[in-house]
Amino acid sequence: MLMRIRRLSRLVLFADKFVRENLVNIMRPVLFLFAVIVVACSKEKAGKPLPVIAIATPSDNQHYSKGDTVKITGRVTHSVALTEVAVHITDLGTNNEFFHNHFGANNQLVYDYSSWYAVPDNSKASFKIEVEATDSSGTSTSKEIKITLN
């Protein structure tokens, strides 16, 4: 009986020494598996469908004169309920946003938007018009075009 206890004790000591000396080698596959799971989950999140934004007017690089009215129209579609659509106009020379219009999309899957901007008499610059859409899960995307004013 004493021999069996000694053998068992040696076996436990050997196993303990083996685990301590090889812990890094044992944990390496576990850490690799964990990293694979984390990356796979982040790819699923990044793979969410995005709202589709169409800008009907104005066309990209369209030219406007002083006193004109810029009519911004289009449609946003999505497979998830839309909560907000926003239109922003930014002066590309100063990077100053001077016009924004936010619309509550009321959880619709299709939302038509329209905004008007009167070109001031003293404007001469290039501008970015950006349309941004956000869905009920917080996913958002944007689309932009450029216009010039003389």
C-alpha positions, 0 to 999 in steps of 0.5 A, a space after each residue: 500500500 505504501 508503494 502505491 501511495 509513493 507511486 501516486 505521489 510521484 505521478 502527481 509531482 510529475 504531472 504538476 512539474 509538467 504542467 508548470 513547465 509547459 503551461 505556455 505550450 498548453 495555453 497557446 492553442 487555447 489562446 489561438 482558439 479564443 482569438 479566432 472566436 473574437 475575430 469571427 464575431 467581429 466580422 459578423 458585426 461588421 457584416 451588418 447590412 447598411 442603409 442604401 442612400 440614393 441622391 437624386 438631386 443635385 448631381 455630383 459636381 453640379 454648378 449653381 449660381 448666386 440666388 439659385 436654390 439647391 434642391 436636395 432629394 433622394 431615397 433611403 432604403 434598408 432591410 432594418 427600420 430607419 430611425 433618422 436621415 440627415 442632410 449636411 452641407 459643408 464648405 470644403 474650403 473652411 470645412 465648416 458645416 453651415 446647413 443640416 436638416 435631420 428627419 425622423 424616419 419613423 422606423 420605415 424601410 423606405 424614406 424619401 427626403 428633400 431639403 432646399 438651400 438658397 445660395 446666398 449672393 456672396 457665396 463662391 466656393 465648393 461644397 460637400 452635400 452629405 446624406 447620412 442614414 441611421 437604422 434602429 440598431 444604430 448602424 449608420 452610413 453616409 453618401 456624399 456629392 460635391 457642388 460648386 457655387 459662383 
